[in-house]
């Protein structure tokens, strides 16, 4: 497991103390729809309460785990951000079949290229003049060390470059294939010495740039002979190290490195997103009189956003609130965050949190609302059917976007702390007398 704790804040609040700052009121909900035959004059009281029930909040960096990214980001932003991509081609072909299907050793490589797929999404930023550079990053020693890999991006190790084609704003193309030329002699030498080819990609642009690559749709391709009747040879990403861990070898066939990430948060804040990507967890203590004896109509987490400077005005982060589906048996907070997902309620079968990500502008400030009525409705003190009284804040394109948002934590001044607004009805037994 990777991920380093940024902040962990046990507040040791008791529910009674949390309720001191609670504002409560009630309203009458006159209705005959609940039991028209038995109690036509029934009037239900809708109670409303605002709590500050967060007893612990935590921010941890390092998501997703290295090698498990579903998008690989290469990015530059002046001296403040530097993200690069590594592909491993550790099994190069040593033989080819001619037109007569004879197996012959490879002695030349004609038109060799490394092909990569650029994923064009609305969060990408590819200014005119963007170039992708490919380097030989086969290093001795710890082959996953960011310091060693970053040091391999030198002119002597440059394999090839290619300009990223410009696309008008109206172009809806979702992917582009880049074919970066490779030096034939370098490829033949690696083939004949049974060496590995590990390619590092770096983007260069006149201004801030963010390019997303597919982690799996990449290959090295070339011709072993000039005869076009003989098929081109191609190999995809594959890692032979570490020899002792098969799953990790799969993960490390492609991954990101961060010579420079986004700045770590400072002060009493919960950070979400950024590079390395951060998740935040909030743990709640809601009175059992609400969770066990009421029907939750509305529940809204109100966070106060602190602006993060340095992003474009058009930058929008996609916030994903997630439920923790494991139990208290799992003590490690990072593992609990990994088990977070948007699941369904065991009582109603409905999603416990919004299905669509919530839009957040990093430079904004003020209150930000997260609907979570169904999730709060699963919290029970009297049984183990529901989920933990916790919420994880994560982002879409986690680890593939430098965008981040900051919200004040439960250690901030009272007016800025997270609040939970709940509207509920006390459960009533409508049985026939």
Secondary structure, 3 states (H helix, E strand, C coil): CCCCEEEEEECCCCHHHHHHHCEEEEEEEECCCCCCCCCCCCEEEEEEEEECCEEEEEEEEEECCCCCCCCEEEEEECCCEEEEEEEEECCCCCEEECCCCCEEECCCCEEEEEEEEEECCCCCECCCCCEEEEEECCCCCCCCCHHHHHHCCCHHHEEEEEECCCCCCCCCCCEEEEEEECCHHHHHHHHHCCCCEEEEEEEECCCCEEEEEEEEEEEEEEECCCCCCCCCEEEECECCCCCCCHHHHHHCCEEEEEEECCCCCCCCEEEEECCCEEEEEEEECCCHHHHCCEEEEEEEEEEEEECCCCCCCCCCEEEEEEEECCCCCCCCHHHHHHCEECCECCCCCCECCCCCCEEECCCCCEEEEEECHHHHCCCCCCCCCCCCCEEEEEECCCCCCCCEEEEECCCCCHHHCCEEEEEEEECCCCCCC
